[in-house]
Amino acid sequence: MARPIWFVELLRKTFPNIKLLATLTKIPFIGKFIELLLFKGDRLFYLPKDKAISINESIENKSSVIPSQVVDHFIKNASYIRVMDFCICRKSMNCEDYPIDLGCLFLGEAARDINPKISKTLTTEEALEHIRKCREAGLVHLIGRNKLDTVWLNVKPGNRLLTICNCCPCCCLWRIIPNLKSDISQKLTKMPGVKISINENCIGCGKCKTICFADAIQVIEKRAYINENCKGCGRCAEICPQNAIKIEIIDDLFIKKSINDIKKLVDVSKND
């Protein structure tokens, strides 16, 4: 049965305190319980924006490794598509910088049970148009299996629900990553084949550090450094005034590997 509206409203009102829950995951036993309840089986990938990437010169067919193709692939092959009427993160935080009405997409048979009072069914063409609007608005795609969505939406099974979030830097749930225990935070990763580096243009202004939700950037002696916590969202490269940060696709099988990794997590095809 779909979650009632009162539950969604309660979630929205408690959302601003989500970092407290994240901090609790670092407490033994409590953290394990929260992980099993809300994050078991999860794996999520950030897709850097198409316009933010560079493609390695060794890759001949440049058009074959555009990140947005990963999202488009699953939309075109989904048996069912549902879009939320709002982004729960932006609505909860009263976002003033990005559109609240550009909600998450949910693909697969489990999406049929999402409450129709807060969502609607889309055709393939409508979903592709929705995603295009999200890109134009400056949002970054997050794609994968997310148990938290099956819990708050009260749908199942988790391996039949693919989440496609369209994230802003100011309100996204995953700003809690620095507060989570590492076993959970590592469930959100870079896409395979994505490399992020900082060149000699860096002057250590710190703008990249400020926008990094994963706490993956340090500024030491007027030079920024990216550590292993990087999730590959590409926000740092966008904001850098010196063009010192490069997001590069280094694997010509980037799209194929990304799609295969996601297929191992979620099946969005129609039931036999």
Buried (B, 14 or more C-beta within 10 A) or exposed (E): EBBEEEBBEEBBEEBEEBEEBBBBBEEEEEBEEBBEEBBEBBBBBBBBBEEBBEBBEEBEEEEBBBBBBBBBBBBEBBBBBBBBBBBBBBBBBEBEEBBBEBBBBBBBBBBBBBBEEBBBBBEEEBBBEBBEEBBEEBBBBBBBBBBBBBBBBBBEEBBBBBBBBBBBBBBBBBBBBBBBBEEBBBBBBBBBBBBBEBEEEBBBBEBBBEBBBBBBBEBEEEEBBBEEBBBBBBBBBBBBEBEBBBBBBBBBEBBBBBBEBBBEBBBBBEEE
